[in-house]
Amino acid sequence: MTELKRVGVLTSGGDAPGMNAAIRATVRACIYYGIEPVVIQEGYKGLIENKMDVADARTVANVINQGGTFLKSARCQEFRTKEGRVKAYENARAAELDGLVVIGGDGSFTGAMLLEEEHGLPCIGVPGTIDNDIYGTDFTIGYDTALNTVVEAIDKIRDTATSHNRLFFIEVMGRDAGFIALNTGIASGAEDILIPEQEKNVELFMESLQKSGRAGKTSSIIVVAEGDRGGGGVFELSRAVEEQFPEYEVKVTVLGHIQRGGKPSCFDRVLASRLGVAAVEALRSGDSGIMVGVRDQQVVKTPLERAISKHNQIDNHLMKVAEIVSV
């Protein structure tokens, strides 16, 4: 085992429910193994500006049930430069950090990889993003909570849709990945699901709506990932439907950042706890430049470079399921 005296932890990129649970697990794993934990405010910006504090078990008391990140997150253009990373490393060295746990997504892991490659600071990534698009793990922290938030919102919107014979377009997050749209679309009984991975042109979509009409459906829920490329965006689609199907009253709901908030689900709290502990144990084992994740319920390690360069793939069978259950 590698002897560690101090380990830092930060959150970076978009916030995700369960990040606090991951911070808590990292801090308490450090204490368990006799390592002094250091919490860093505002991500890499805090590393550059030396916003670091030694933590104890009470620092992370009563945070496991809170959404967001109490350490806060911030974009840091300075860290994108070599000079900025030099400053970050010098502060880490002055704070006597033997390793760094970075909780975040692609951009956060890129920063961790550069810090490790350029300056030799051991870094371990913990995947925290609601999009679930990080390669090397079946689930990312925050994804399950986001799914539950979206399904709850769609269930409420459906009540209005059926009461007024309305067609609702519901835009969910997923600029480059359709995991949220596909899974919540199936779970909420959506009539159609539009995702970036499957380009569905307007003509095919209109045929699908006509088919629904012939089947006797008087209201519809269409879940659209924000990165859908087939129809030109949710508002263009809604206008096209209004023109072709004047019998429908068409509405658009953009769920937006509501999907990032809320108390983390049990699943996300447990996942975050497992990965926070795994990150500290990875550092103790001498690992660096890797991400900890879960595959088939087991903790696994993936090189940060691989986690960044590849993305999880949509399950084609699940797409078939969506098509079958929407008839």
C-alpha positions in Angstrom: 0.0 0.0 0.0 1.1 3.6 -0.8 1.6 5.7 2.3 -0.7 8.7 2.1 -0.8 11.6 4.5 -3.2 14.0 2.8 -5.8 13.6 0.1 -7.8 16.4 -1.5 -11.4 16.1 -2.9 -13.2 18.5 -5.2 -16.4 18.6 -7.3 -16.3 20.0 -10.8 -18.5 20.5 -13.8 -22.3 20.3 -13.6 -23.7 19.4 -10.2 -25.5 16.1 -9.8 -27.5 14.6 -6.9 -25.3 12.4 -4.8 -22.1 14.4 -5.1 -22.4 15.3 -1.4 -22.6 11.6 -0.6 -19.5 11.0 -2.6 -17.6 13.8 -0.8 -18.8 12.4 2.5 -17.6 8.9 1.6 -14.2 10.2 0.4 -13.6 12.2 3.6 -14.6 9.4 5.9 -12.7 6.8 4.0 -9.6 8.9 4.4 -10.2 9.2 8.2 -10.8 5.4 8.4 -7.4 4.7 6.8 -5.6 7.4 8.8 -5.3 9.9 6.0 -6.0 13.6 6.5 -8.8 14.7 4.1 -8.7 18.2 2.5 -11.8 19.6 0.9 -11.4 22.1 -2.0 -14.1 24.7 -2.7 -15.3 25.6 -6.3 -13.5 22.8 -8.1 -10.2 23.6 -10.0 -10.9 27.3 -9.4 -10.5 26.6 -5.7 -7.3 24.7 -6.3 -5.8 27.7 -8.1 -7.1 30.2 -5.5 -6.0 28.0 -2.6 -9.5 27.5 -1.2 -8.7 24.4 0.8 -9.6 23.3 4.3 -8.7 20.2 6.4 -11.9 18.2 7.0 -13.1 15.9 9.7 -16.0 13.5 10.0 -18.3 16.3 11.2 -17.5 18.5 8.2 -19.6 16.1 6.1 -22.3 15.4 8.7 -25.9 15.6 7.4 -25.0 16.1 3.7 -25.7 12.6 2.4 -29.4 13.6 1.8 -28.7 16.9 0.2 -28.7 17.6 -3.6 -26.0 19.7 -5.4 -22.5 20.0 -3.9 -21.7 21.8 -0.7 -18.2 22.3 -2.0 -19.7 24.1 -5.0 -18.6 23.9 -8.6 -17.3 26.5 -11.0 -16.0 26.8 -14.5 -12.3 27.8 -14.6 -10.8 29.1 -17.8 -7.5 29.6 -16.1 -7.1 25.9 -15.3 -7.4 25.2 -19.1 -4.0 26.9 -19.5 -0.7 25.3 -18.6 0.1 28.3 -16.4 -3.1 27.8 -14.5 -2.4 24.1 -13.9 1.1 25.0 -12.6 -0.5 27.3 -10.1 -3.0 24.6 -9.1 -0.2 22.0 -8.7 2.0 24.3 -6.6 -0.9 24.9 -4.2 -1.6 21.2 -4.0 2.1 20.6 -3.3 2.1 23.4 -0.7 -0.9 21.8 1.0 1.1 18.5 1.0 -1.6 16.6 -1.0 -0.5 13.1 -1.9 -3.5 12.6 -4.2 -6.7 14.1 -5.5 -10.2 12.7 -5.9 -12.2 14.5 -8.7 -15.9 14.1 -8.7 -17.4 15.1 -12.1 -17.7 14.3 -15.8 -15.7 14.4 -19.0 -14.3 17.9 -18.6 -13.4 17.3 -15.0 -11.6 14.1 -15.9 -9.7 15.9 -18.6 -8.4 18.3 -16.1 -7.4 15.5 -13.7 -5.6 13.7 -16.4 -3.6 16.7 -17.4 -2.7 17.4 -13.8 -1.5 13.9 -13.4 0.4 13.8 -16.7 2.1 17.2 -16.4 2.9 17.2 -12.7 2.6 13.7 -11.4 -0.1 14.4 -8.9 -2.1 11.1 -8.5 -5.7 11.7 -9.5 -8.7 9.4 -9.2 -12.0 10.2 -11.0 -15.5 9.6 -9.6 -18.2 9.8 -12.3 -20.8 12.4 -11.2 -23.2 13.5 -14.0 -26.9 13.0 -14.6 -26.3 12.1 -18.3 -24.9 8.6 -17.6 -22.6 8.9 -20.7 -19.3 8.2 -19.0 -17.5 5.1 -20.3 -16.4 2.6 -17.8 -19.4 2.5 -15.5 -22.9 1.3 -15.8 -24.2 4.2 -13.8 -23.0 7.7 -12.9 -23.9 9.5 -9.7 -27.0 11.5 -10.1 -28.5 9.6 -13.1 -31.0 7.6 -11.1 -32.3 10.7 -9.2 -32.7 12.6 -12.5 -34.7 9.7 -14.0 -37.1 9.8 -11.0 -37.4 13.5 -11.1 -38.3 13.5 -14.9 -40.8 10.6 -14.5 -42.6 12.4 -11.7 -42.8 15.6 -13.8 -44.1 13.7 -16.9 -46.7 11.8 -14.9 -48.1 15.2 -13.7 -48.1 16.6 -17.3 -49.9 13.5 -18.6 -52.8 14.3 -16.3 -53.3 17.6 -18.1 -52.6 16.0 -21.5 -55.4 13.5 -21.1 -57.8 16.0 -19.6 -57.6 18.3 -22.6 -56.6 16.1 -25.5 -53.3 17.8 -25.7 -50.0 16.7 -27.3 -47.0 17.6 -25.0 -43.4 17.8 -26.2 -41.2 17.4 -23.1 -37.6 18.3 -23.5 -35.2 16.6 -21.1 -31.4 17.0 -20.7 -29.1 15.0 -22.9 -27.1 17.2 -25.4 -25.0 14.3 -26.6 -26.7 11.3 -25.0 -30.3 10.0 -24.9 -30.2 7.9 -21.7 -32.5 10.1 -19.8 -35.0 10.5 -22.6 -35.1 6.8 -23.5 -35.5 5.5 -20.0 -38.0 8.1 -18.8 -39.9 7.8 -22.1 -40.4 4.1 -21.5 -41.2 4.5 -17.8 -43.8 7.2 -18.4 -45.5 5.6 -21.4 -44.4 8.2 -24.0 -45.8 7.7 -27.5 -42.5 8.6 -29.0 -38.9 9.3 -27.9 -36.4 11.3 -29.8 -32.7 11.0 -29.0 -29.4 12.1 -30.5 -28.3 8.5 -31.2 -31.2 7.8 -33.5 -31.9 10.4 -36.1 -35.6 10.4 -36.8 -36.7 12.8 -39.5 -39.8 14.9 -39.4 -41.6 12.7 -42.0 -41.1 9.5 -39.9 -42.2 11.3 -36.8 -45.4 12.5 -38.5 -46.2 9.0 -39.7 -45.8 7.9 -36.1 -48.3 10.5 -34.9 -50.8 9.5 -37.7 -50.5 5.9 -36.5 -51.2 7.0 -32.9 -54.3 8.8 -34.2 -55.6 5.8 -36.0 -55.1 3.7 -32.9 -57.5 6.1 -31.1 -55.1 8.1 -29.0 -56.4 11.5 -28.2 -53.4 12.8 -26.3 -49.7 12.1 -26.5 -46.5 12.6 -24.7 -43.3 13.0 -26.8 -40.0 12.9 -24.9 -37.2 14.8 -26.7 -33.6 14.9 -25.7 -32.2 18.4 -26.0 -29.6 17.1 -28.4 -32.0 15.5 -30.8 -30.9 16.1 -34.4 -33.8 14.7 -36.3 -36.5 17.4 -36.0 -34.5 20.6 -35.6 -35.4 21.1 -31.9 -38.5 20.7 -29.8 -40.0 24.1 -30.8 -39.6 23.5 -34.5 -41.2 20.1 -34.1 -44.1 21.5 -32.2 -44.8 24.1 -34.9 -44.6 21.4 -37.6 -47.2 19.3 -35.7 -49.5 22.2 -35.2 -49.5 22.8 -39.0 -50.1 19.2 -40.0 -52.4 18.2 -37.1 -54.6 21.2 -36.3 -56.9 18.9 -34.2 -54.1 18.6 -31.6 -53.5 21.4 -29.0 -49.7 21.3 -28.9 -47.7 22.3 -25.8 -44.0 22.3 -25.0 -42.4 21.8 -21.6 -38.7 22.2 -21.1 -37.8 20.6 -17.8 -34.4 22.2 -17.7 -32.3 22.3 -14.5 -35.1 20.9 -12.3 -33.5 17.6 -13.5 -30.2 18.4 -11.6 -31.8 19.2 -8.3 -33.5 17.3 -5.5 -32.5 14.9 -2.8 -30.5 12.0 -4.2 -32.2 8.6 -4.4 -31.2 5.6 -2.3 -29.5 4.2 -5.3 -27.4 7.3 -5.9 -26.5 7.6 -2.2 -25.2 4.0 -2.1 -23.4 4.3 -5.5 -21.7 7.5 -4.4 -20.7 6.0 -1.1 -19.2 2.9 -2.8 -17.2 5.1 -5.3 -16.0 7.6 -2.8 -14.5 4.8 -0.7 -13.2 3.0 -3.9 -11.4 6.2 -4.9 -9.4 6.4 -1.6 -8.7 2.7 -1.8 -7.4 3.2 -5.3 -5.0 5.9 -4.2 -3.8 3.6 -1.4 -3.1 0.9 -3.9 -0.9 3.2 -5.9 -3.4 3.9 -8.7 -3.3 7.1 -10.6 -5.0 8.5 -13.7 -8.0 6.2 -13.4 -11.7 6.4 -12.8 -13.6 4.2 -10.4 -17.0 2.9 -11.6 -19.4 0.0 -11.4 -19.9 -2.8 -13.9 -22.2 -5.7 -13.2 -22.5 -4.5 -9.5 -18.7 -4.7 -9.1 -16.3 -1.7 -8.6 -14.0 -1.4 -11.7 -11.2 0.9 -12.7 -10.9 2.6 -16.1 -8.0 4.8 -17.4 -9.2 8.4 -17.4 -8.1 8.7 -21.1 -10.4 5.9 -22.0 -13.3 7.2 -19.9 -12.9 10.5 -21.7 -12.4 9.3 -25.3 -15.3 6.8 -25.3 -19.0 7.0 -24.3 -21.6 4.6 -23.1 -23.8 3.2 -25.9 -27.5 3.2 -26.0 -29.0 -0.3 -25.5 -30.5 -1.2 -28.9 -32.8 -3.7 -27.3 -34.2 -1.0 -25.0 -34.9 1.1 -28.1 -36.9 -1.9 -29.5 -38.8 -2.1 -26.2 -39.7 1.5 -26.5 -41.0 0.9 -30.0 -43.1 -2.1 -29.0 -44.7 -0.7 -25.9 -45.8 2.6 -27.6 -48.2 0.9 -30.1 
